[in-house]
Amino acid sequence: MAPPTGPLNLDVEAISGICGSISIAAWVVVFSPQIIENFRRSSADGLSVPFIILWLLGDVFNILGAVLQGVLPTMLILAIYYTIADFVLLAQCFYYKGFTWKDELPSPAQPKPSSVLAVGEPTERTGLLNGHLEEGERRGSGWTHLSPAVPLVTETLVAPPPTPTRLQALIWNSVATLMVCVAGILGWFLSRTYSNNQPASPADEGVPSFDVWGQIFGWLCALLYLGSRFPQLLLNWRRKSTEGVSILFFLFACLGNLTYVLSIFAYEPHCAKSRCQPGEAERIYGRYILVNASWLAGSLGTLLLDLGIFAQFFIYSGDDSADEDGETIADEELDIDEGNFDDRPLLQRASSGLP
């Protein structure tokens, strides 16, 4: 029979552990929604190529800084995983867009053909049924409709899947975020149970170590993370749309950055002796924040910039739905215009006396 576990005390260390576990869970799945979205649409037009490149460089410097600063092995493994996922997104961009480093706006849609066809003046080189052929092709009827023995078969159009409403999208995103949080809390609880069965290790004594090169790479990583958001913001503004960009991609990024910042702030200093001297705990905590200042700046800065991307989602979502409604109305009007034409075979139309 296993001994009973201790009471669940949510002290500062437990809060830091829970936030850290949720952050890890969010960063594990952060790239999946965007990768799936690109495969589903067979396009990466909504994603900025400089955004992915700068994020990739930031993850590379994150690995170097993590190695030199001596972070936990779990964070180093995650940093390597981020880099691999960045390569997957970049490969998708190059596959769907071509090998380009710039964000090019998609060409505007071609206007729909008018319901009235302008047929040129006949000449000795003009076929007798040129105009009728074009009219038949526009109406979807071929040469077989000229024979009364061949019945008219109309082509059935496959309707696209309905776009989820805002309420449905809100429920789905909330459920996905809740599942990530539950997975993070469950991971922390399992790690806590495992650590209770292990022999206690001495607490870290003294102030945290400070590595110069680790700090340099950490600040370069923060600058690249901050700079990566601007190309995506600019691309959304130029397109006046966020179509092709997964909102869960940035939602999980915000959740990961927020919980990561909270896990850093929730730190309990360990003094050299069993009892801290006056001002010793504050000095250790200040040194700890200084060591992690670059990672805090990168996470907080990208969190604020991601709020701007969320604002673009809400601003441009109405424009996208209005454009879709306009295209639907235009298609319906074109179908009505085409419905005015007599699709019966030629001999039947001649016998009925209709024009």
Secondary structure, DSSP 4 states (H G I P E B T S, - for coil): -PPPPPP----HHHHHHHHHHHHHHHHHHSSHHHHHHHHHHT--TTS-HHHHHHHHHHHHHHHHHHHHHT--HHHHHHHHHHHHHHHHHHHHHHHHH-S-SS-PPPPPPPPPPPSS--PPPP-TTS-TTHHHHHHHHHTT--GGGGSTTSPP-PPPPPPPPPPPPHHHHHHHHHHHHHHHHHHHHHHHHHHHHHHHTSPPPPPP-SSPP--HHHHHHHHHHHHHHHHHHHHHHHHHHHHT--TT--HHHHHHHHHHHHHHHHHHHS-----SSSSPPTTHHHHHHHHHHHHTHHHHHHHHHHHHHHHHHHHHHHHHHHHHHHHHHHHHHHHHHHHHHHHTS--S-HHHHHHHT--
